[in-house]
Amino acid sequence: MGESSVHFHGLAPRFLDNVLEIPVYHMRGGTSTGILLSEAHLPTDLALREELIRHIMGVPLEGEVARNAQITGLGRGIPQSCKVFIVERSARDDADIQSTLAQLAPNKAAIDWSVNCGNMSAALPTFAAQVGLIALAPGTNRVRIFNTNTGVVTHALLDMPEPSNAMASATEIPGVMGQWPGVQLALLDPAGAKTGQLLPTGDGTDRIDGIDVSCVDLAVPMVIIRASDLGKTASETPEALDMDSAFKDRLQRIWIEGGLKMGLKGKSGASMTEAELAASETIPKVCIIAAPDAEEVARGANIRVRYFTPQAGHKSLAVTGGACLAACCLIPGTVGHELVQGLKDLGPVESDHVVRMANPAGLLKATIAGSSREGKIAMPSAAYERTTQILLRGHTPIYNASAALKSAYQNILKAA
Protein backbone atom coordinates (compact mmCIF):
# COMPACT_ATOMS: atom_id res chain seq x y z
CA MET A 1 0.00 0.00 0.00
CA GLY A 2 1.33 3.39 -0.93
CA GLU A 3 1.06 6.59 1.05
CA SER A 4 -1.85 7.87 -0.99
CA SER A 5 -3.94 4.81 -0.13
CA VAL A 6 -3.05 4.59 3.58
CA HIS A 7 -3.19 8.24 4.63
CA PHE A 8 -6.57 9.97 4.52
CA HIS A 9 -6.66 13.59 5.71
CA GLY A 10 -3.96 12.88 8.29
CA LEU A 11 -5.55 9.66 9.55
CA ALA A 12 -3.58 6.43 9.26
CA PRO A 13 -2.93 3.31 11.36
CA ARG A 14 -0.16 3.81 13.89
CA PHE A 15 1.59 2.36 16.89
CA LEU A 16 1.50 4.57 19.99
CA ASP A 17 3.41 3.34 23.05
CA ASN A 18 3.67 0.03 21.21
CA VAL A 19 -0.13 -0.31 21.01
CA LEU A 20 -1.75 -0.60 17.57
CA GLU A 21 -4.24 2.19 16.87
CA ILE A 22 -6.74 2.26 14.00
CA PRO A 23 -8.52 5.31 12.54
CA VAL A 24 -12.28 5.09 13.06
CA TYR A 25 -15.37 7.19 12.53
CA HIS A 26 -18.18 6.49 15.00
CA MET A 27 -21.36 7.59 13.22
CA ARG A 28 -25.12 7.38 13.29
CA GLY A 29 -27.10 6.63 10.17
CA GLY A 30 -30.87 6.64 10.64
CA THR A 31 -31.69 4.61 13.75
CA SER A 32 -28.42 2.66 13.76
CA THR A 33 -24.93 3.48 14.94
CA GLY A 34 -21.66 1.88 13.99
CA ILE A 35 -18.04 2.22 12.99
CA LEU A 36 -16.76 3.21 9.55
CA LEU A 37 -13.30 2.13 8.40
CA SER A 38 -11.27 2.81 5.28
CA GLU A 39 -10.50 -0.28 3.21
CA ALA A 40 -6.92 0.97 2.78
CA HIS A 41 -6.41 0.81 6.55
CA LEU A 42 -7.16 -2.91 6.84
CA PRO A 43 -5.12 -6.08 6.28
CA THR A 44 -6.19 -8.15 3.28
CA ASP A 45 -6.40 -11.39 5.28
CA LEU A 46 -10.04 -11.98 6.31
CA ALA A 47 -9.16 -13.66 9.62
CA LEU A 48 -7.06 -10.65 10.66
CA ARG A 49 -9.80 -8.24 9.57
CA GLU A 50 -12.33 -10.10 11.66
CA GLU A 51 -9.99 -10.11 14.68
CA LEU A 52 -9.56 -6.35 14.34
CA ILE A 53 -13.32 -5.77 14.04
CA ARG A 54 -14.04 -7.92 17.11
CA HIS A 55 -11.51 -5.88 19.13
CA ILE A 56 -13.01 -2.58 17.97
CA MET A 57 -16.59 -3.59 18.73
CA GLY A 58 -16.06 -5.47 21.99
CA VAL A 59 -17.59 -8.80 20.96
CA PRO A 60 -16.05 -12.15 21.97
CA LEU A 61 -12.86 -13.01 20.12
CA GLU A 62 -14.15 -16.58 19.80
CA GLY A 63 -17.29 -18.55 20.59
CA GLU A 64 -20.15 -16.94 22.51
CA VAL A 65 -20.46 -15.04 25.79
CA ALA A 66 -24.00 -14.73 27.13
CA ARG A 67 -25.26 -11.25 28.02
CA ASN A 68 -22.11 -9.51 26.81
CA ALA A 69 -22.67 -5.76 27.20
CA GLN A 70 -19.77 -4.69 24.94
CA ILE A 71 -18.32 -2.34 27.55
CA THR A 72 -14.81 -3.10 26.24
CA GLY A 73 -15.57 -1.88 22.72
CA LEU A 74 -17.49 0.60 20.62
CA GLY A 75 -20.57 -1.59 20.11
CA ARG A 76 -23.66 -0.94 22.17
CA GLY A 77 -25.23 -4.30 22.95
CA ILE A 78 -28.06 -4.23 20.38
CA PRO A 79 -28.05 -5.31 16.72
CA GLN A 80 -28.67 -1.73 15.55
CA SER A 81 -25.34 -0.67 17.11
CA CYS A 82 -23.23 -3.68 16.13
CA LYS A 83 -22.29 -2.61 12.61
CA VAL A 84 -18.97 -1.93 10.91
CA PHE A 85 -18.80 -0.55 7.37
CA ILE A 86 -15.62 -0.82 5.28
CA VAL A 87 -15.50 1.84 2.55
CA GLU A 88 -13.34 2.43 -0.53
CA ARG A 89 -13.54 4.03 -3.97
CA SER A 90 -15.42 1.93 -6.51
CA ALA A 91 -13.96 0.78 -9.81
CA ARG A 92 -17.47 0.25 -11.22
CA ASP A 93 -18.91 2.58 -13.84
CA ASP A 94 -22.19 2.78 -11.93
CA ALA A 95 -20.79 3.56 -8.46
CA ASP A 96 -18.61 6.16 -6.76
CA ILE A 97 -17.84 4.28 -3.55
CA GLN A 98 -18.00 0.67 -2.44
CA SER A 99 -19.23 -0.49 0.97
CA THR A 100 -18.98 -3.79 2.82
CA LEU A 101 -20.92 -4.38 6.04
CA ALA A 102 -19.75 -6.55 8.91
CA GLN A 103 -22.85 -7.23 11.02
CA LEU A 104 -22.04 -8.41 14.53
CA ALA A 105 -24.02 -9.63 17.52
CA PRO A 106 -23.01 -8.57 21.06
CA ASN A 107 -22.53 -12.09 22.37
CA LYS A 108 -21.00 -13.84 19.33
CA ALA A 109 -17.63 -13.90 17.62
CA ALA A 110 -19.28 -14.85 14.31
CA ILE A 111 -19.56 -12.00 11.81
CA ASP A 112 -22.28 -11.92 9.17
CA TRP A 113 -21.04 -10.61 5.79
CA SER A 114 -24.25 -11.35 3.88
CA VAL A 115 -26.44 -8.29 4.50
CA ASN A 116 -26.52 -4.53 4.05
CA CYS A 117 -27.84 -1.88 6.47
CA GLY A 118 -30.13 0.73 4.96
CA ASN A 119 -29.91 2.96 8.02
CA MET A 120 -26.13 3.09 8.33
CA SER A 121 -25.82 3.56 4.55
CA ALA A 122 -26.93 7.16 5.15
CA ALA A 123 -23.60 7.79 6.89
CA LEU A 124 -21.47 6.60 3.96
CA PRO A 125 -21.42 9.76 1.77
CA THR A 126 -20.38 12.01 4.67
CA PHE A 127 -17.64 9.58 5.70
CA ALA A 128 -16.38 9.21 2.14
CA ALA A 129 -16.19 12.98 1.73
CA GLN A 130 -14.52 13.45 5.11
CA VAL A 131 -11.70 11.02 4.32
CA GLY A 132 -11.21 12.22 0.75
CA LEU A 133 -12.70 9.35 -1.22
CA ILE A 134 -15.14 11.68 -3.01
CA ALA A 135 -15.60 15.41 -3.45
CA LEU A 136 -18.99 17.02 -2.80
CA ALA A 137 -19.95 20.32 -4.43
CA PRO A 138 -22.40 22.97 -3.15
CA GLY A 139 -25.96 22.03 -4.04
CA THR A 140 -27.56 18.60 -4.46
CA ASN A 141 -25.07 15.74 -4.79
CA ARG A 142 -25.76 12.20 -5.94
CA VAL A 143 -23.40 9.58 -4.48
CA ARG A 144 -23.66 6.10 -5.98
CA ILE A 145 -22.91 3.35 -3.47
CA PHE A 146 -22.24 -0.27 -4.43
CA ASN A 147 -22.73 -2.71 -1.56
CA THR A 148 -20.62 -5.86 -1.90
CA ASN A 149 -22.74 -7.86 0.56
CA THR A 150 -25.88 -7.73 -1.57
CA GLY A 151 -24.60 -6.58 -4.99
CA VAL A 152 -27.05 -3.66 -4.88
CA VAL A 153 -26.31 -0.06 -5.94
CA THR A 154 -27.93 2.68 -3.84
CA HIS A 155 -28.12 6.33 -4.83
CA ALA A 156 -27.75 8.83 -1.97
CA LEU A 157 -28.90 12.42 -2.44
CA LEU A 158 -27.66 15.09 -0.06
CA ASP A 159 -27.54 18.87 -0.16
CA MET A 160 -24.20 20.52 0.51
CA PRO A 161 -23.72 24.17 1.52
CA GLU A 162 -21.18 26.64 0.21
CA PRO A 163 -17.62 26.01 1.44
CA SER A 164 -17.00 26.65 5.16
CA ASN A 165 -20.74 26.46 5.92
CA ALA A 166 -22.41 23.62 7.83
CA MET A 167 -24.88 21.19 6.30
CA ALA A 168 -28.48 22.05 7.14
CA SER A 169 -29.74 20.15 10.18
CA ALA A 170 -33.45 20.26 9.47
CA THR A 171 -34.60 16.66 8.94
CA GLU A 172 -36.50 14.53 11.46
CA ILE A 173 -37.11 10.78 11.36
CA PRO A 174 -38.91 8.37 13.74
CA GLY A 175 -36.77 7.03 16.57
CA VAL A 176 -34.22 9.87 16.56
CA MET A 177 -34.65 12.98 18.70
CA GLY A 178 -34.03 16.33 17.09
CA GLN A 179 -33.14 17.56 13.62
CA TRP A 180 -30.06 16.48 11.70
CA PRO A 181 -28.53 16.53 8.19
CA GLY A 182 -30.83 14.60 5.85
CA VAL A 183 -29.97 12.00 3.23
CA GLN A 184 -32.36 10.52 0.66
CA LEU A 185 -31.52 6.92 -0.22
CA ALA A 186 -32.90 5.16 -3.27
CA LEU A 187 -32.43 1.42 -3.71
CA LEU A 188 -32.24 0.52 -7.41
CA ASP A 189 -33.65 -2.80 -8.65
CA PRO A 190 -34.26 -3.88 -5.04
CA ALA A 191 -36.67 -6.72 -5.86
CA GLY A 192 -35.15 -10.14 -5.27
CA ALA A 193 -32.09 -8.76 -3.50
CA LYS A 194 -31.24 -12.15 -1.94
CA THR A 195 -33.37 -14.65 -3.87
CA GLY A 196 -33.75 -13.10 -7.31
CA GLN A 197 -37.54 -12.90 -7.00
CA LEU A 198 -39.95 -10.40 -5.47
CA LEU A 199 -42.07 -13.35 -4.29
CA PRO A 200 -39.46 -16.06 -3.67
CA THR A 201 -41.99 -18.85 -3.12
CA GLY A 202 -43.97 -17.86 -6.22
CA ASP A 203 -47.09 -17.09 -4.19
CA GLY A 204 -48.53 -14.07 -2.42
CA THR A 205 -49.24 -16.18 0.65
CA ASP A 206 -47.90 -19.45 2.03
CA ARG A 207 -49.35 -21.65 4.75
CA ILE A 208 -46.80 -21.91 7.57
CA ASP A 209 -47.46 -23.25 11.08
CA GLY A 210 -51.20 -23.17 10.41
CA ILE A 211 -51.48 -19.55 9.27
CA ASP A 212 -51.12 -17.58 6.04
CA VAL A 213 -47.95 -15.50 5.72
CA SER A 214 -46.32 -13.58 2.88
CA CYS A 215 -42.69 -14.11 1.93
CA VAL A 216 -41.36 -11.04 0.10
CA ASP A 217 -37.84 -10.13 -1.02
CA LEU A 218 -37.35 -6.43 -1.73
CA ALA A 219 -34.14 -4.96 -0.24
CA VAL A 220 -34.25 -7.81 2.27
CA PRO A 221 -36.16 -11.12 2.46
CA MET A 222 -38.91 -10.99 5.04
CA VAL A 223 -41.76 -13.11 6.41
CA ILE A 224 -44.84 -10.94 6.99
CA ILE A 225 -47.55 -12.14 9.39
CA ARG A 226 -50.96 -10.89 10.51
CA ALA A 227 -50.53 -9.95 14.17
CA SER A 228 -54.00 -11.28 14.97
CA ASP A 229 -53.01 -14.77 13.77
CA LEU A 230 -50.46 -14.85 16.59
CA GLY A 231 -52.80 -13.37 19.20
CA LYS A 232 -51.22 -9.92 18.96
CA THR A 233 -52.27 -6.44 17.83
CA ALA A 234 -48.90 -5.05 16.60
CA SER A 235 -49.35 -2.26 19.16
CA GLU A 236 -47.29 -4.08 21.81
CA THR A 237 -43.88 -2.75 22.81
CA PRO A 238 -40.84 -4.58 21.40
CA GLU A 239 -39.84 -5.42 24.97
CA ALA A 240 -43.20 -7.03 25.74
CA LEU A 241 -43.05 -9.11 22.57
CA ASP A 242 -39.49 -10.24 23.33
CA MET A 243 -40.54 -11.34 26.82
CA ASP A 244 -43.34 -13.56 25.47
CA SER A 245 -41.39 -16.80 25.06
CA ALA A 246 -44.27 -18.76 23.53
CA PHE A 247 -44.76 -16.04 20.91
CA LYS A 248 -41.04 -15.85 20.16
CA ASP A 249 -40.78 -19.64 19.82
CA ARG A 250 -43.61 -19.67 17.30
CA LEU A 251 -42.16 -16.69 15.48
CA GLN A 252 -38.89 -18.59 15.14
CA ARG A 253 -40.65 -21.67 13.74
CA ILE A 254 -42.32 -19.46 11.15
CA TRP A 255 -39.16 -17.65 10.04
CA ILE A 256 -37.27 -20.94 9.80
CA GLU A 257 -39.87 -22.50 7.52
CA GLY A 258 -40.20 -19.23 5.62
CA GLY A 259 -36.45 -19.14 5.07
CA LEU A 260 -36.49 -22.71 3.80
CA LYS A 261 -39.38 -21.99 1.44
CA MET A 262 -37.55 -18.93 0.10
CA GLY A 263 -34.39 -20.97 -0.46
CA LEU A 264 -32.22 -18.52 1.46
CA LYS A 265 -28.47 -19.04 1.11
CA GLY A 266 -25.55 -18.18 3.35
CA LYS A 267 -22.38 -16.38 2.30
CA SER A 268 -20.90 -19.63 0.96
CA GLY A 269 -23.77 -19.93 -1.48
CA ALA A 270 -25.10 -23.07 0.16
CA SER A 271 -28.75 -23.25 1.24
CA MET A 272 -29.18 -22.31 4.89
CA THR A 273 -30.10 -25.17 7.21
CA GLU A 274 -32.82 -25.09 9.86
CA ALA A 275 -30.13 -24.64 12.53
CA GLU A 276 -28.52 -21.76 10.62
CA LEU A 277 -31.87 -20.05 10.13
CA ALA A 278 -32.73 -20.51 13.81
CA ALA A 279 -29.48 -18.81 14.84
CA SER A 280 -29.47 -16.15 12.12
CA GLU A 281 -29.13 -12.53 13.24
CA THR A 282 -29.99 -11.17 9.81
CA ILE A 283 -32.18 -13.15 7.40
CA PRO A 284 -35.00 -13.59 7.01
CA LYS A 285 -36.44 -10.57 8.76
CA VAL A 286 -39.91 -11.07 10.18
CA CYS A 287 -42.72 -8.72 11.16
CA ILE A 288 -46.28 -8.75 12.45
CA ILE A 289 -48.77 -6.27 10.99
CA ALA A 290 -52.25 -4.88 11.55
CA ALA A 291 -54.53 -2.26 10.06
CA PRO A 292 -53.87 1.19 11.58
CA ASP A 293 -56.27 2.52 14.20
CA ALA A 294 -58.10 5.85 13.90
CA GLU A 295 -55.35 7.82 15.64
CA GLU A 296 -52.68 6.33 13.39
CA VAL A 297 -54.77 7.00 10.29
CA ALA A 298 -55.12 10.62 11.41
CA ARG A 299 -51.32 10.82 11.49
CA GLY A 300 -51.17 9.44 7.95
CA ALA A 301 -50.39 5.77 8.65
CA ASN A 302 -51.36 3.09 6.14
CA ILE A 303 -50.27 0.02 8.17
CA ARG A 304 -49.06 -0.82 11.68
CA VAL A 305 -46.00 -3.01 12.22
CA ARG A 306 -43.72 -4.61 14.79
CA TYR A 307 -40.43 -5.75 13.26
CA PHE A 308 -37.85 -8.36 14.29
CA THR A 309 -34.20 -8.67 13.25
CA PRO A 310 -35.22 -11.67 13.51
CA GLN A 311 -33.88 -12.55 16.97
CA ALA A 312 -35.01 -9.36 18.72
CA GLY A 313 -37.79 -6.83 18.43
CA HIS A 314 -36.68 -3.61 16.72
CA LYS A 315 -37.20 -0.31 18.56
CA SER A 316 -38.55 1.21 15.36
CA LEU A 317 -38.45 -0.26 11.84
CA ALA A 318 -35.35 -0.78 9.72
CA VAL A 319 -35.55 1.03 6.41
CA THR A 320 -34.84 -2.09 4.35
CA GLY A 321 -37.55 -3.95 6.24
CA GLY A 322 -39.84 -0.96 5.80
CA ALA A 323 -39.22 -0.94 2.05
CA CYS A 324 -40.03 -4.66 1.92
CA LEU A 325 -43.26 -4.21 3.89
CA ALA A 326 -44.23 -1.23 1.70
CA ALA A 327 -43.78 -3.42 -1.38
CA CYS A 328 -45.86 -6.20 0.20
CA CYS A 329 -48.70 -3.73 0.81
CA LEU A 330 -48.81 -3.02 -2.92
CA ILE A 331 -48.86 -6.67 -4.07
CA PRO A 332 -52.36 -8.15 -4.47
CA GLY A 333 -52.87 -11.46 -2.70
CA THR A 334 -50.51 -10.75 0.21
CA VAL A 335 -51.40 -10.24 3.86
CA GLY A 336 -50.03 -6.70 3.61
CA HIS A 337 -52.31 -5.80 0.72
CA GLU A 338 -55.26 -7.19 2.68
CA LEU A 339 -54.60 -5.00 5.75
CA VAL A 340 -53.19 -1.78 4.32
CA GLN A 341 -55.44 1.28 4.19
CA GLY A 342 -55.47 4.35 1.96
CA LEU A 343 -53.22 3.15 -0.87
CA LYS A 344 -53.90 3.20 -4.60
CA ASP A 345 -53.27 -0.04 -6.45
CA LEU A 346 -50.39 -0.36 -8.86
CA GLY A 347 -51.31 0.69 -12.39
CA PRO A 348 -49.88 0.00 -15.84
CA VAL A 349 -47.84 3.22 -15.80
CA GLU A 350 -44.95 3.38 -13.35
CA SER A 351 -45.61 5.83 -10.53
CA ASP A 352 -44.48 6.56 -6.97
CA HIS A 353 -46.45 5.04 -4.10
CA VAL A 354 -45.79 6.43 -0.61
CA VAL A 355 -46.43 3.98 2.24
CA ARG A 356 -46.38 5.23 5.84
CA MET A 357 -45.82 2.55 8.48
CA ALA A 358 -46.68 3.09 12.15
CA ASN A 359 -44.00 1.58 14.38
CA PRO A 360 -42.90 1.99 18.03
CA ALA A 361 -40.92 5.16 17.21
CA GLY A 362 -43.44 6.88 14.93
CA LEU A 363 -44.03 6.77 11.18
CA LEU A 364 -41.55 5.44 8.63
CA LYS A 365 -42.15 6.60 5.07
CA ALA A 366 -41.03 4.58 2.05
CA THR A 367 -41.63 5.47 -1.59
CA ILE A 368 -41.98 2.55 -3.99
CA ALA A 369 -41.80 3.18 -7.74
CA GLY A 370 -43.98 0.46 -9.24
CA SER A 371 -46.32 -0.73 -11.94
CA SER A 372 -48.42 -3.75 -12.80
CA ARG A 373 -48.92 -4.77 -16.42
CA GLU A 374 -50.76 -7.93 -17.41
CA GLY A 375 -50.19 -9.39 -13.96
CA LYS A 376 -46.45 -8.65 -13.94
CA ILE A 377 -45.28 -6.38 -11.14
CA ALA A 378 -42.21 -4.17 -11.54
CA MET A 379 -40.63 -2.21 -8.67
CA PRO A 380 -37.49 -0.56 -10.03
CA SER A 381 -36.71 1.55 -6.96
CA ALA A 382 -37.50 2.08 -3.30
CA ALA A 383 -36.55 5.32 -1.56
CA TYR A 384 -36.49 6.46 2.05
CA GLU A 385 -35.26 9.45 4.06
CA ARG A 386 -32.70 9.17 6.83
CA THR A 387 -30.55 11.49 8.93
CA THR A 388 -26.91 11.17 9.89
CA GLN A 389 -24.31 12.57 12.24
CA ILE A 390 -20.67 12.07 13.18
CA LEU A 391 -20.48 10.99 16.81
CA LEU A 392 -16.69 10.80 17.09
CA ARG A 393 -13.64 10.44 14.87
CA GLY A 394 -10.05 9.59 15.67
CA HIS A 395 -7.99 6.53 16.62
CA THR A 396 -9.00 3.57 18.77
CA PRO A 397 -6.31 1.44 20.50
CA ILE A 398 -6.36 -2.31 19.88
CA TYR A 399 -5.23 -3.81 23.19
CA ASN A 400 -3.94 -7.39 23.14
CA ALA A 401 -3.80 -7.57 19.36
CA SER A 402 -2.38 -10.89 18.18
CA ALA A 403 1.20 -11.07 16.98
CA ALA A 404 -0.07 -11.76 13.47
CA LEU A 405 -2.29 -8.65 13.48
CA LYS A 406 0.52 -6.42 14.76
CA SER A 407 2.92 -7.87 12.22
CA ALA A 408 0.47 -7.16 9.40
CA TYR A 409 0.26 -3.52 10.41
CA GLN A 410 4.00 -3.21 10.82
CA ASN A 411 4.28 -4.37 7.20
CA ILE A 412 1.55 -1.96 6.09
CA LEU A 413 3.31 0.98 7.70
CA LYS A 414 6.69 -0.02 6.28
CA ALA A 415 5.20 -0.21 2.79
CA ALA A 416 3.69 3.25 3.21
C-alpha positions, 0 to 999 in steps of 0.5 A, spaced: 500 500 500 502 506 498 502 513 502 496 515 498 492 509 499 493 509 507 493 516 509 486 519 509 486 527 511 492 525 516 488 519 519 492 512 518 494 506 522 499 507 527 503 504 533 503 509 539 506 506 546 507 500 542 499 499 542 496 498 535 491 504 533 486 504 528 482 510 525 475 510 526 469 514 525 463 512 529 457 515 526 449 514 526 445 513 520 438 513 521 436 509 527 443 505 527 450 506 529 456 503 527 463 504 525 466 506 519 473 504 516 477 505 510 479 499 506 486 501 505 487 501 513 485 494 513 489 487 512 487 483 506 487 477 510 479 476 512 481 472 519 485 478 521 480 483 519 475 479 523 480 479 529 480 487 528 473 488 528 471 484 534 476 488 538 473 494 535 466 492 537 467 489 543 464 482 541 467 475 543 474 473 540 471 466 539 465 462 541 459 466 545 459 469 551 451 470 554 449 477 556 455 480 553 454 488 554 460 490 549 463 495 555 470 493 552 468 496 545 465 501 541 458 496 540 452 498 544 449 491 545 443 491 540 443 489 533 442 496 531 449 498 534 453 492 532 455 494 525 462 496 521 462 498 514 468 498 510 469 503 505 473 504 498 472 508 492 469 503 486 472 501 480 465 500 477 462 505 472 455 505 476 458 507 483 462 512 486 464 508 492 463 501 495 461 499 501 462 492 505 458 491 512 460 486 517 454 485 522 455 483 529 451 480 535 453 482 542 454 475 544 457 472 538 464 472 535 461 470 528 460 476 523 455 476 518 457 478 511 451 477 507 447 483 508 446 490 508 444 496 512 439 501 509 440 505 516 447 506 516 448 507 509 446 514 510 452 515 513 457 513 507 457 519 503 459 524 509 464 519 511 467 518 504 467 525 503 470 526 510 476 522 508 477 524 501 474 518 497 469 523 493 468 530 493 462 534 494 460 540 491 455 545 493 448 544 491 444 537 491 449 531 490 448 524 488 453 519 491 452 512 488 454 506 493 455 499 491 454 494 496 458 488 496 454 484 501 448 484 496 450 486 490 445 492 490 447 499 488 444 505 492 443 512 490 444 517 496 442 524 495 444 530 499 444 537 499 451 541 501 452 548 503 457 553 500 464 552 502 466 553 510 458 552 511 455 547 515 450 542 512 443 544 514 440 540 520 433 540 518 430 533 517 427 529 522 425 521 522 422 516 527 426 514 533 431 519 533 430 525 537 431 532 534 433 535 527 439 532 523 442 533 516 438 529 511 440 524 506 435 521 501 436 513 499 434 510 493 435 502 492 435 501 485 432 494 482 431 492 489 426 486 488 429 479 489 435 482 493 437 475 496 433 470 492 432 473 485 424 474 486 420 479 489 415 473 491 421 467 492 416 462 493 412 464 487 405 465 491 402 471 495 401 467 501 404 461 504 401 456 509 406 456 515 405 453 522 397 453 520 397 460 518 397 464 512 404 469 511 407 472 505 414 471 503 417 477 500 424 479 497 425 487 496 431 490 499 431 484 504 427 477 504 422 478 510 416 473 512 410 478 513 404 475 518 398 478 521 398 480 528 391 477 529 393 470 527 399 470 533 394 473 538 397 480 537 395 487 535 402 489 533 401 495 538 405 491 543 412 494 545 418 490 542 420 489 549 413 485 551 413 481 545 421 479 546 418 477 553 413 472 550 417 466 550 411 462 547 410 467 541 417 468 540 418 460 539 412 460 534 415 466 530 422 462 530 418 456 527 415 461 522 421 464 520 425 458 519 420 455 515 419 461 511 427 461 510 427 454 507 421 456 502 424 462 500 431 458 499 435 462 502 443 461 502 448 463 506 455 467 504 458 460 501 452 460 497 449 453 500 442 453 502 441 455 509 439 449 514 434 449 519 439 450 525 442 456 521 436 459 520 434 458 527 441 462 529 441 467 524 441 474 526 440 477 519 435 473 514 429 472 514 427 478 517 420 477 520 414 482 522 407 482 524 402 487 521 395 490 523 390 495 520 392 502 523 387 505 528 383 511 527 389 515 531 394 512 526 390 513 520 389 521 522 397 521 522 397 518 515 399 511 517 397 506 512 399 500 516 401 498 523 408 493 524 412 490 529 419 488 526 424 483 528 431 482 526 429 476 527 432 474 533 429 481 537 424 486 536 426 492 533 425 499 537 422 502 530 423 499 523 429 498 519 428 502 512 430 495 508 424 492 512 420 498 511 421 498 504 419 490 503 413 491 507 411 497 503 412 493 497 408 487 500 402 492 501 402 493 494 402 486 491 395 483 491 394 477 494 398 478 500 397 479 507 399 486 507 395 488 501 389 485 505 390 489 511 393 496 508 389 502 508 389 508 503 393 506 498 392 506 490 393 499 487 399 499 482 397 501 475 400 499 468 404 506 468 410 506 473 408 511 478 411 513 486 407 510 491 408 512 498 407 507 504 407 510 511 408 505 516 406 506 524 411 503 528 414 503 536 418 510 534 413 513 529 411 513 522 416 510 517 415 513 510 417 509 504 416 510 496 416 505 492 416 506 484 412 500 481 407 498 476 403 492 474 402 490 467 398 484 465 399 481 472 407 482 472 409 487 477 415 491 476 418 495 482 425 498 479 426 503 486 424 504 493 426 510 496 427 512 504 429 518 508 434 518 513 438 522 517 446 522 519 451 525 524 458 524 526 459 521 533 466 521 534 472 520 529 479 519 531 484 513 533 481 507 537 487 502 541 487 495 539 489 492 546 492 485 546 492 484 538 495 478 536 502 477 533 499 476 526 495 482 526 501 487 529 505 484 524 500 485 518 500 492 520 508 493 521 508 491 514 503 496 512 506 501 515 513 499 512 510 499 505 507 506 506 
